[in-house]
Amino acid sequence: MKKLFALLLTLAMVLSMAACGAKEEKPAETPAETPSEAPAEEAIEITFPTMWVGTSTMTQWWADRIAAFNAEYAGKINVKVEEIAGDQNYVDKMKVLYSSNSLPDAFAAGGYNLIDSMQDQLVDLTPYMDDELKSLASDLCWEVNSRDGKIYGVPQARQVIGYFYNKDLFAQAGIEKPAETWDEFFVQCDKLLAAGITPLSMDTADSGWVTSLMLCAMVADSDAGEEFMNTNLPKDYNTPEFIQAAANIQKMFQKYTTPDAVGGAYENAAANFFMEETAIIANGPWMVSDFYDTNMVEEGFAEKIGCAMYPGGVMYNSGKIGFNVASKDEEHIQATLTFLKFINSEESQRLMLEMTGDVPAMEGISSDNVKPQVNEVLALGDAAKRSINDFQSLWYANVVDEISVQYPLLAQGQITPEQFAQALTDAAAKN
Amino acid sequence: MKVKRWKLAAFLLPCLLLFALIYLIPLGMVFGSSFFEWKAGGVFNFIGLDNYINAFTNDPRMITALKNTVIWVLMQSTIHVGLGTIIAFMLARKMRGWKVLRTIYMFPNVVSAAALGVIFLNVFNPKYGLINSFISQITGNDFVKNWFFDQNSAFITVTWSWLLYTGMIIIIVLAALLAIPEDVLEAARIDGATEMQLNLQVKLPLIRTTLGTCVIVAATSMLREFELIYLTTQGGPGDLTINLPLYLYKTSMTDNNYGYANMMGVVLIVAGVITVYSINKLFRMNESDY
């Protein structure tokens, strides 16, 4: 009896394991069973991981666009979406997939430059450029997504970034208009301090986005600096402009910002600005929608916010790394391009401008539903004396990461601006 | 009952196959690739011991990570286990409410590391954190300290997030204490042993192997510690709180230097084996006293 029971138990286990491991097979359809029906064409599945989830300003736009795409291409193209929250997590995941040669069909790393480090696995889109695709972005945007004459990314947005300031807090400190030189900027910071207002929102985590925007804008306040800030993958940060800018950042950390800046992330910096604890934050127009979100700010906050160009007439004004394609065969490349043409269509870009404030890559897109600050930023971009690209697009990924390691040391005077520049140079040398 | 060899082999085979597939083969790959320059973009060259030589002679971050890892292993093996043992001895007296206390001590062990990290970030927040607010209340002055990112406090603040939470050690030691045969204790009492003597000279030696287990658990947990550091300081300020697992992660994920990262993996495995072997010897883990 015992033996029989054991035998039955073993049999049951084997069968259940076989059932678990068995590949799910679709019942074979023979022509005899469906003689009058043509064989149904199977939808092509393409993969796309997105960081536009949760509190991302792009979440709503993405939900709208993917729903519209699915409705239009139902049964033809199926986009398998994987949600990855957080820029850094997204980039890290792409690196893991790259190392195992399993990048998704398309990915968009929110402006992070993955072209240079993953070029060998990306599809050269140059042969696929038709009038429709070309018209989706300005030449400037295509240029940022190209290497040695080959196109590796479909642009989605332009990068136009200045800084935002709180007009009420400026008025309390007796400041009439944003500074035109960095000397004047620091005088204004002193005035704000004297009025009991913390001048700047800053951060160090996740490459210290807000802080680094200030750093690079200061670097670009000269011809040599402007050239540096338009150089792809710089190796040497030991330049007078960079060291001077790092010295100013050190001063900002030590004198003009909040106690949670060191170690804090963008969210902390933004929260301080939203709560009117700081007067200035550097960021792009995608932040504007938050100025009107009463879940984040008090009613009427948006009316207090002005936009400014960085001293010296500097603006981040360039193309942005867009969607990269890494499909493995022609069928998937075509399906992915169809998806990207839809996602970057004129309608999609107009909706992006309206819903997120992000500046379209296509020229001439406008809307009456755009928040006034977005138009202000765009006007400032057009009026800039010096146009630069941002560090996340230009610098090596490990240099961008090293910034977060070195900022706290710089802030606390543990290293000098020269050592800061050398640390980034050392990081760049590892590539 | 004698079990036939083929039956033994048949039942062990799936487990052995899984072990080989999930642990042994990847372990061999980690070990093998640590002798290669293996970077993103298809770079894969044999370089012998260069990764190891470079790590120990030319990489200050590696030395800091190794030093921090060793310090945390030592602190966890001594302070953490010692504290847990003392609390377990107190709870073993079964004073009023001991079961409630035992449960309370376990709380940090049942909260996920991600949640703990966020809790600590808020508790030590320089602007609105509990600690700064408490000190401000007591002193009457505005107290501002960036605990996690100040050079003077970062290391100890990160250490704080695991050192004092000894729930697991308490549970293990308490179980061992409660399992000591009553007649042994009774005999000691008849011989005139005081409570202190009973604890130090009878109970403590009797739970030696349990303490050894606790030390192994504590020490190896520090060889694996990653989440709390990543969620709080990410190894900063500078490299002040970096450890080997975090450096391995950064080398692999940020620098895409997989060969060098796998070298660190090998160093960690070797450190783990040495640690466990030493503790086994120190606590004579294969000898039982009763």
Interface residues (C-beta under 8 A of the other chain):
Chain A: D92 K95 V96 Y98 S99 S117 M118 D120 T204 A205 T258 P259 D260 V262 G263 A397 N398 D401 S404 V405 Q406 P408 L409 Q412 Q414 I415 K430
Chain B: A40 G41 G42 N125 P126 K127 V144 N146 F148 F149 D150 Q151 T233 Q234 G235 G236 P237 G238 D239 K250 M253 T254 D255 N256 N257 Y258
